[in-house]
Amino acid sequence: MQQILIKPLITEKMTTDQERNNAYGFVVALGANKIEIKKAIEAEYGVTVTSVRTVRVDGKARQRYTKTGMVKGRTNQYKKAIVSIGEGEMIDFYENI
C-alpha cells in the first residue's frame, strides 16, 4: 500500500484556517481519494474527520539564466487535502520535536 499522507502544510494561511475553522492541510499522494485520506488521518492522529476537500496543484513553469544559457523546467505537481475535524479536537504537529 502506498503512503497516503506525505506531509502537513504549515503556512500562514493554513494556520489561520486551523484557528478559525478547525481545518488542517496536508500534502497527499496524487492517487489518493477522499475516503483513503479520511481513514489515514483518523488512524494517524486519532481524531474524527468531518469533511475532506482536495485540490490538485499543477507545477509552475520556471526558467533561469545561467552562464550556459537559459534553463527551463517545471516544479512538481502535488495534491493538497484540507481536512475539517470534529469540534473540540485538534492535531498537534509539534508534539514529537
C-alpha positions in Angstrom: 0.0 0.0 0.0 1.2 3.5 -0.9 1.9 6.2 1.7 -1.1 8.5 1.6 -0.1 11.3 3.9 3.2 12.9 2.7 3.5 16.0 4.9 1.4 18.6 6.7 1.0 22.1 5.2 2.2 24.6 7.8 1.7 28.0 6.2 0.3 31.3 7.4 -2.9 30.7 5.6 -3.4 27.2 6.9 -2.6 28.3 10.5 -5.4 30.9 10.2 -7.7 28.2 8.9 -6.8 26.0 11.8 -7.7 28.7 14.3 -11.0 29.8 12.6 -12.4 26.6 11.1 -10.6 23.8 12.8 -9.3 22.7 9.4 -5.8 21.3 8.6 -3.9 21.0 5.3 -1.9 18.0 4.1 0.1 17.2 1.0 -1.2 13.7 0.0 -0.4 11.1 -2.7 -1.7 12.0 -6.2 -3.8 8.8 -6.4 -5.4 9.1 -3.0 -9.1 9.7 -2.8 -11.1 11.3 0.0 -12.1 8.1 1.7 -8.4 6.9 1.9 -7.3 10.4 3.2 -10.0 10.4 5.9 -9.0 6.9 7.1 -5.3 7.7 7.1 -5.8 10.9 9.2 -8.1 9.2 11.7 -5.6 6.4 12.1 -2.5 8.6 12.3 -3.8 11.4 14.6 -6.8 9.8 16.4 -9.3 12.5 15.5 -12.8 12.4 13.9 -12.7 13.8 10.4 -15.9 15.6 9.4 -15.1 16.7 5.8 -12.3 16.4 3.3 -11.6 18.8 0.4 -9.0 18.1 -2.2 -7.1 20.2 -4.8 -4.7 19.2 -7.5 -2.0 21.8 -7.7 -0.2 22.0 -11.1 3.5 22.6 -11.3 4.7 26.0 -12.4 6.9 26.7 -15.4 10.3 28.1 -14.2 13.2 29.5 -16.1 16.6 31.0 -15.1 19.5 32.4 -16.8 22.9 30.8 -16.3 26.4 31.0 -17.8 25.5 28.3 -20.3 22.2 29.9 -21.3 18.6 29.7 -20.3 17.4 26.7 -18.3 13.7 25.8 -18.5 11.8 23.4 -16.3 8.7 22.8 -14.2 8.1 22.3 -10.5 6.4 19.1 -9.4 2.6 18.8 -9.2 1.0 17.7 -6.0 -2.3 17.0 -4.3 -3.5 19.0 -1.3 -6.2 18.0 1.2 -7.9 20.4 3.5 -9.4 18.3 6.4 -12.0 19.6 8.9 -12.1 17.7 12.2 -14.7 17.5 15.0 -15.4 20.3 17.4 -13.1 20.4 20.4 -10.4 18.2 18.7 -7.0 19.3 17.5 -3.9 18.0 15.8 -0.5 18.9 17.3 2.2 18.8 14.6 5.0 19.7 17.0 4.5 17.1 19.7 7.4 14.9 18.5 10.0 17.6 18.2 
